[in-house]
Amino acid sequence: MKLVIAATGASGAIYLQRLLAQIDCAAHEVHLVMSAYAREVAKQELDDLKTPSEVSQHSESDMNVPFVSGSARFDAMVIVPCSMATLGRIASGSSDSVLLRAADVFLKERRKLILVPRETPWNLIHARNVVTLLEAGAIVLPAIPSFYSRPGSLTAVVDTVVWRILDQIGLPSPRAYRWGQESAPAKTSRKKNKRKSESKRAGRLEFRLQAAGTGGGPRKRGTPSKS
């Protein structure tokens, strides 16, 4: 599969890092384009963006990259995170950078374009731009995590969004939690809670038996048993 991964200056660089980490970049052709602001945000939020060595990185001003032409066959493009400013420019048909031109090409060629905005709340202009892009064929996937898998860390929370992105690309993660399946952390937690509950019930029963003097433990010396 041939993929274009792009990033803008919106907060949420960790989504980009986790997406790159979960794509088998040795098995797929992956191209990365980051705006100048995206690099600044990544440095601030992550200190160092870990990029697999197999990923081809491009300048946002290099119009010689293959994916800015409709004649080059690519399978999907993901912009993560996608700022509302970039989303608005794509909706208006602007193509004055590699990132914007590539997005425009994916729309006109009816290829899969996935936009992952993180900003909230939206104003009416944002909402109308989203509608315009949906009507044009883009997939808008807000970076809204789910919690029914009981994620126990920041990375686990982020991955609930990344798994959705991978599903839309067509590369479902084998580690993704699917509704209806048993979550290992949750299952372990329920087993522990069940054992604790059973232990508490046993303790209360033993206490009542001792108090009643009917067994369940040693009686105090001099305490007559009831018959």
C-alpha positions as YAML, in Angstrom:
chain: A
units: angstrom
residues:
- id: 1
  name: MET
  ca: [0.00, 0.00, 0.00]
- id: 2
  name: LYS
  ca: [1.22, 3.53, -0.85]
- id: 3
  name: LEU
  ca: [0.40, 6.13, 1.80]
- id: 4
  name: VAL
  ca: [0.88, 9.84, 2.38]
- id: 5
  name: ILE
  ca: [0.94, 10.94, 6.02]
- id: 6
  name: ALA
  ca: [0.84, 14.68, 6.67]
- id: 7
  name: ALA
  ca: [0.80, 16.83, 9.80]
- id: 8
  name: THR
  ca: [-0.10, 20.46, 10.49]
- id: 9
  name: GLY
  ca: [0.45, 22.80, 13.42]
- id: 10
  name: ALA
  ca: [-2.51, 21.68, 15.53]
- id: 11
  name: SER
  ca: [-1.82, 20.17, 18.94]
- id: 12
  name: GLY
  ca: [-1.82, 16.38, 18.95]
- id: 13
  name: ALA
  ca: [1.56, 15.31, 17.55]
- id: 14
  name: ILE
  ca: [1.30, 12.13, 19.60]
- id: 15
  name: TYR
  ca: [-1.42, 10.92, 17.21]
- id: 16
  name: LEU
  ca: [1.06, 11.21, 14.34]
- id: 17
  name: GLN
  ca: [3.78, 9.39, 16.26]
- id: 18
  name: ARG
  ca: [1.50, 6.51, 17.27]
- id: 19
  name: LEU
  ca: [0.17, 6.17, 13.73]
- id: 20
  name: LEU
  ca: [3.68, 5.91, 12.28]
- id: 21
  name: ALA
  ca: [4.59, 3.39, 14.99]
- id: 22
  name: GLN
  ca: [1.67, 1.11, 14.14]
- id: 23
  name: ILE
  ca: [2.05, 1.09, 10.35]
- id: 24
  name: ASP
  ca: [4.45, -1.54, 9.07]
- id: 25
  name: CYS
  ca: [6.58, 0.96, 7.17]
- id: 26
  name: ALA
  ca: [8.83, -1.82, 5.86]
- id: 27
  name: ALA
  ca: [5.87, -3.49, 4.15]
- id: 28
  name: HIS
  ca: [4.22, -0.30, 2.85]
- id: 29
  name: GLU
  ca: [5.46, 2.78, 1.01]
- id: 30
  name: VAL
  ca: [4.99, 5.69, 3.42]
- id: 31
  name: HIS
  ca: [5.65, 9.36, 2.63]
- id: 32
  name: LEU
  ca: [5.63, 12.02, 5.37]
- id: 33
  name: VAL
  ca: [5.01, 15.75, 4.92]
- id: 34
  name: MET
  ca: [5.03, 18.11, 7.91]
- id: 35
  name: SER
  ca: [4.41, 21.83, 7.93]
- id: 36
  name: ALA
  ca: [6.90, 24.09, 9.72]
- id: 37
  name: TYR
  ca: [4.40, 24.61, 12.54]
- id: 38
  name: ALA
  ca: [3.84, 20.85, 12.80]
- id: 39
  name: ARG
  ca: [7.54, 20.37, 13.48]
- id: 40
  name: GLU
  ca: [7.49, 23.09, 16.14]
- id: 41
  name: VAL
  ca: [4.47, 21.53, 17.85]
- id: 42
  name: ALA
  ca: [6.04, 18.05, 17.72]
- id: 43
  name: LYS
  ca: [9.21, 19.40, 19.33]
- id: 44
  name: GLN
  ca: [7.20, 21.08, 22.09]
- id: 45
  name: GLU
  ca: [4.89, 18.14, 22.79]
- id: 46
  name: LEU
  ca: [7.19, 15.16, 22.18]
- id: 47
  name: ASP
  ca: [10.75, 16.59, 22.36]
- id: 48
  name: ASP
  ca: [11.64, 14.21, 19.55]
- id: 49
  name: LEU
  ca: [9.30, 12.79, 16.91]
- id: 50
  name: LYS
  ca: [10.26, 9.16, 16.35]
- id: 51
  name: THR
  ca: [10.05, 8.47, 12.62]
- id: 52
  name: PRO
  ca: [10.73, 4.97, 11.24]
- id: 53
  name: SER
  ca: [13.78, 4.90, 8.99]
- id: 54
  name: GLU
  ca: [11.74, 3.44, 6.11]
- id: 55
  name: VAL
  ca: [9.54, 6.56, 5.91]
- id: 56
  name: SER
  ca: [10.33, 9.00, 3.07]
- id: 57
  name: GLN
  ca: [10.23, 12.57, 4.41]
- id: 58
  name: HIS
  ca: [9.52, 15.56, 2.16]
- id: 59
  name: SER
  ca: [9.62, 19.34, 2.44]
- id: 60
  name: GLU
  ca: [6.26, 21.08, 2.26]
- id: 61
  name: SER
  ca: [7.62, 23.22, -0.59]
- id: 62
  name: ASP
  ca: [8.98, 20.39, -2.78]
- id: 63
  name: MET
  ca: [6.51, 20.13, -5.65]
- id: 64
  name: ASN
  ca: [8.57, 17.34, -7.27]
- id: 65
  name: VAL
  ca: [7.18, 14.67, -4.96]
- id: 66
  name: PRO
  ca: [5.11, 12.06, -6.83]
- id: 67
  name: PHE
  ca: [1.87, 12.35, -4.88]
- id: 68
  name: VAL
  ca: [1.12, 15.92, -6.03]
- id: 69
  name: SER
  ca: [0.13, 14.51, -9.42]
- id: 70
  name: GLY
  ca: [-3.03, 12.57, -10.16]
- id: 71
  name: SER
  ca: [-1.09, 10.24, -12.45]
- id: 72
  name: ALA
  ca: [0.80, 8.79, -9.47]
- id: 73
  name: ARG
  ca: [-1.18, 6.00, -7.86]
- id: 74
  name: PHE
  ca: [-1.52, 6.25, -4.08]
- id: 75
  name: ASP
  ca: [-4.02, 4.50, -1.81]
- id: 76
  name: ALA
  ca: [-4.69, 6.94, 1.03]
- id: 77
  name: MET
  ca: [-3.65, 10.23, 2.58]
- id: 78
  name: VAL
  ca: [-4.01, 11.05, 6.27]
- id: 79
  name: ILE
  ca: [-3.58, 14.53, 7.74]
- id: 80
  name: VAL
  ca: [-3.03, 14.04, 11.48]
- id: 81
  name: PRO
  ca: [-3.42, 16.29, 13.30]
- id: 82
  name: CYS
  ca: [-5.28, 18.53, 10.88]
- id: 83
  name: SER
  ca: [-5.70, 22.14, 11.97]
- id: 84
  name: MET
  ca: [-8.97, 23.88, 11.18]
- id: 85
  name: ALA
  ca: [-6.96, 26.41, 9.15]
- id: 86
  name: THR
  ca: [-5.66, 23.63, 6.90]
- id: 87
  name: LEU
  ca: [-9.07, 22.00, 6.75]
- id: 88
  name: GLY
  ca: [-10.55, 25.33, 5.62]
- id: 89
  name: ARG
  ca: [-7.92, 25.79, 2.91]
- id: 90
  name: ILE
  ca: [-8.58, 22.30, 1.56]
- id: 91
  name: ALA
  ca: [-12.32, 23.00, 1.57]
- id: 92
  name: SER
  ca: [-11.72, 26.18, -0.45]
- id: 93
  name: GLY
  ca: [-9.60, 24.37, -3.05]
- id: 94
  name: SER
  ca: [-6.32, 26.05, -2.10]
- id: 95
  name: SER
  ca: [-3.21, 24.14, -3.23]
- id: 96
  name: ASP
  ca: [-0.23, 26.44, -2.63]
- id: 97
  name: SER
  ca: [1.84, 23.88, -0.68]
- id: 98
  name: VAL
  ca: [2.72, 20.21, -1.10]
- id: 99
  name: LEU
  ca: [0.30, 19.24, 1.67]
- id: 100
  name: LEU
  ca: [-2.62, 21.22, 0.22]
- id: 101
  name: ARG
  ca: [-1.88, 20.19, -3.37]
- id: 102
  name: ALA
  ca: [-1.75, 16.51, -2.37]
- id: 103
  name: ALA
  ca: [-5.07, 16.79, -0.53]
- id: 104
  name: ASP
  ca: [-6.61, 18.46, -3.58]
- id: 105
  name: VAL
  ca: [-5.30, 15.67, -5.83]
- id: 106
  name: PHE
  ca: [-6.73, 12.96, -3.58]
- id: 107
  name: LEU
  ca: [-10.13, 14.64, -3.67]
- id: 108
  name: LYS
  ca: [-10.21, 15.14, -7.44]
- id: 109
  name: GLU
  ca: [-9.01, 11.58, -8.09]
- id: 110
  name: ARG
  ca: [-11.60, 10.19, -5.65]
- id: 111
  name: ARG
  ca: [-8.92, 8.66, -3.46]
- id: 112
  name: LYS
  ca: [-9.13, 8.20, 0.27]
- id: 113
  name: LEU
  ca: [-8.41, 11.45, 2.14]
- id: 114
  name: ILE
  ca: [-8.66, 11.21, 5.94]
- id: 115
  name: LEU
  ca: [-8.60, 14.41, 8.00]
- id: 116
  name: VAL
  ca: [-8.09, 14.17, 11.77]
- id: 117
  name: PRO
  ca: [-8.96, 17.51, 13.41]
- id: 118
  name: ARG
  ca: [-8.34, 17.85, 17.14]
- id: 119
  name: GLU
  ca: [-9.45, 21.43, 17.79]
- id: 120
  name: THR
  ca: [-12.58, 22.02, 19.83]
- id: 121
  name: PRO
  ca: [-15.08, 23.64, 20.03]
- id: 122
  name: TRP
  ca: [-15.94, 24.35, 16.42]
- id: 123
  name: ASN
  ca: [-17.46, 27.55, 15.13]
- id: 124
  name: LEU
  ca: [-20.00, 27.68, 12.29]
- id: 125
  name: ILE
  ca: [-17.28, 28.26, 9.69]
- id: 126
  name: HIS
  ca: [-15.47, 25.11, 10.84]
- id: 127
  name: ALA
  ca: [-18.68, 23.09, 10.66]
- id: 128
  name: ARG
  ca: [-19.49, 24.34, 7.16]
- id: 129
  name: ASN
  ca: [-15.97, 23.52, 5.97]
- id: 130
  name: VAL
  ca: [-16.36, 20.00, 7.34]
- id: 131
  name: VAL
  ca: [-19.66, 19.58, 5.49]
- id: 132
  name: THR
  ca: [-18.04, 20.82, 2.27]
- id: 133
  name: LEU
  ca: [-15.27, 18.23, 2.59]
- id: 134
  name: LEU
  ca: [-17.68, 15.43, 3.44]
- id: 135
  name: GLU
  ca: [-19.67, 16.28, 0.33]
- id: 136
  name: ALA
  ca: [-16.43, 16.25, -1.69]
- id: 137
  name: GLY
  ca: [-15.65, 12.72, -0.49]
- id: 138
  name: ALA
  ca: [-13.21, 13.25, 2.38]
- id: 139
  name: ILE
  ca: [-13.35, 11.27, 5.60]
- id: 140
  name: VAL
  ca: [-13.37, 13.56, 8.65]
- id: 141
  name: LEU
  ca: [-12.29, 11.62, 11.73]
- id: 142
  name: PRO
  ca: [-12.08, 13.89, 14.81]
- id: 143
  name: ALA
  ca: [-9.46, 12.86, 17.37]
- id: 144
  name: ILE
  ca: [-12.08, 11.81, 19.91]
- id: 145
  name: PRO
  ca: [-10.95, 8.81, 21.99]
- id: 146
  name: SER
  ca: [-13.22, 6.04, 23.25]
- id: 147
  name: PHE
  ca: [-13.11, 4.59, 26.76]
- id: 148
  name: TYR
  ca: [-15.06, 1.32, 26.68]
- id: 149
  name: SER
  ca: [-11.75, -0.56, 26.35]
- id: 150
  name: ARG
  ca: [-10.73, 0.96, 29.71]
- id: 151
  name: PRO
  ca: [-7.42, 2.46, 28.50]
- id: 152
  name: GLY
  ca: [-4.97, 2.65, 31.36]
- id: 153
  name: SER
  ca: [-2.45, 5.12, 29.96]
- id: 154
  name: LEU
  ca: [-2.18, 8.16, 27.71]
- id: 155
  name: THR
  ca: [-0.80, 5.97, 24.91]
- id: 156
  name: ALA
  ca: [-3.74, 3.58, 25.24]
- id: 157
  name: VAL
  ca: [-6.18, 6.50, 25.00]
- id: 158
  name: VAL
  ca: [-4.43, 7.84, 21.88]
- id: 159
  name: ASP
  ca: [-4.46, 4.39, 20.30]
- id: 160
  name: THR
  ca: [-8.26, 4.27, 20.38]
- id: 161
  name: VAL
  ca: [-8.17, 7.06, 17.77]
- id: 162
  name: VAL
  ca: [-5.20, 5.62, 15.86]
- id: 163
  name: TRP
  ca: [-7.01, 2.28, 15.48]
- id: 164
  name: ARG
  ca: [-9.93, 4.09, 13.84]
- id: 165
  name: ILE
  ca: [-7.53, 5.80, 11.43]
- id: 166
  name: LEU
  ca: [-5.95, 2.45, 10.54]
- id: 167
  name: ASP
  ca: [-9.40, 0.97, 9.94]
- id: 168
  name: GLN
  ca: [-10.21, 3.77, 7.50]
- id: 169
  name: ILE
  ca: [-6.88, 3.37, 5.70]
- id: 170
  name: GLY
  ca: [-7.56, -0.34, 5.30]
- id: 171
  name: LEU
  ca: [-4.82, -1.55, 7.65]
- id: 172
  name: PRO
  ca: [-6.74, -2.70, 10.75]
- id: 173
  name: SER
  ca: [-4.57, -3.23, 13.80]
- id: 174
  name: PRO
  ca: [-4.58, -6.74, 15.33]
- id: 175
  name: ARG
  ca: [-4.21, -5.02, 18.72]
- id: 176
  name: ALA
  ca: [-7.34, -2.92, 18.34]
- id: 177
  name: TYR
  ca: [-10.09, -3.49, 20.89]
- id: 178
  name: ARG
  ca: [-13.39, -4.26, 19.19]
- id: 179
  name: TRP
  ca: [-16.74, -3.78, 20.88]
- id: 180
  name: GLY
  ca: [-18.06, -7.12, 22.09]
- id: 181
  name: GLN
  ca: [-14.70, -8.73, 22.69]
- id: 182
  name: GLU
  ca: [-13.25, -9.23, 26.14]
- id: 183
  name: SER
  ca: [-10.66, -6.64, 27.09]
- id: 184
  name: ALA
  ca: [-7.71, -8.26, 28.84]
- id: 185
  name: PRO
  ca: [-7.21, -5.43, 31.38]
- id: 186
  name: ALA
  ca: [-10.91, -5.25, 32.12]
- id: 187
  name: LYS
  ca: [-11.19, -9.04, 32.41]
- id: 188
  name: THR
  ca: [-8.27, -9.18, 34.84]
- id: 189
  name: SER
  ca: [-9.74, -6.32, 36.85]
- id: 190
  name: ARG
  ca: [-13.15, -8.01, 37.08]
- id: 191
  name: LYS
  ca: [-11.55, -11.28, 38.23]
- id: 192
  name: LYS
  ca: [-9.63, -9.44, 40.95]
- id: 193
  name: ASN
  ca: [-12.76, -7.58, 42.05]
- id: 194
  name: LYS
  ca: [-14.70, -10.86, 42.12]
- id: 195
  name: ARG
  ca: [-12.06, -12.52, 44.32]
- id: 196
  name: LYS
  ca: [-12.03, -9.50, 46.66]
- id: 197
  name: SER
  ca: [-15.82, -9.58, 46.88]
- id: 198
  name: GLU
  ca: [-15.86, -13.31, 47.63]
- id: 199
  name: SER
  ca: [-13.17, -12.85, 50.28]
- id: 200
  name: LYS
  ca: [-15.16, -10.05, 51.94]
- id: 201
  name: ARG
  ca: [-18.34, -12.18, 51.98]
- id: 202
  name: ALA
  ca: [-16.44, -15.09, 53.51]
- id: 203
  name: GLY
  ca: [-15.00, -12.79, 56.16]
- id: 204
  name: ARG
  ca: [-18.42, -11.36, 57.06]
- id: 205
  name: LEU
  ca: [-19.89, -14.88, 57.29]
- id: 206
  name: GLU
  ca: [-17.07, -16.03, 59.59]
- id: 207
  name: PHE
  ca: [-17.55, -12.96, 61.79]
- id: 208
  name: ARG
  ca: [-21.31, -13.63, 62.11]
- id: 209
  name: LEU
  ca: [-20.68, -17.29, 62.94]
- id: 210
  name: GLN
  ca: [-18.15, -16.36, 65.60]
- id: 211
  name: ALA
  ca: [-20.49, -13.76, 67.07]
- id: 212
  name: ALA
  ca: [-23.29, -16.30, 67.19]
- id: 213
  name: GLY
  ca: [-20.98, -18.96, 68.62]
- id: 214
  name: THR
  ca: [-22.09, -21.54, 66.07]
- id: 215
  name: GLY
  ca: [-18.70, -22.35, 64.61]
- id: 216
  name: GLY
  ca: [-16.70, -20.91, 61.80]
- id: 217
  name: GLY
  ca: [-13.77, -20.16, 64.11]
- id: 218
  name: PRO
  ca: [-12.50, -20.53, 67.68]
- id: 219
  name: ARG
  ca: [-14.76, -19.25, 70.47]
- id: 220
  name: LYS
  ca: [-13.50, -17.10, 73.29]
- id: 221
  name: ARG
  ca: [-12.76, -19.01, 76.48]
- id: 222
  name: GLY
  ca: [-15.81, -19.11, 78.74]
- id: 223
  name: THR
  ca: [-18.30, -18.37, 76.00]
- id: 224
  name: PRO
  ca: [-21.02, -21.06, 76.01]
- id: 225
  name: SER
  ca: [-22.12, -22.45, 72.72]
- id: 226
  name: LYS
  ca: [-25.77, -22.34, 71.74]
- id: 227
  name: SER
  ca: [-27.56, -25.57, 70.99]
...
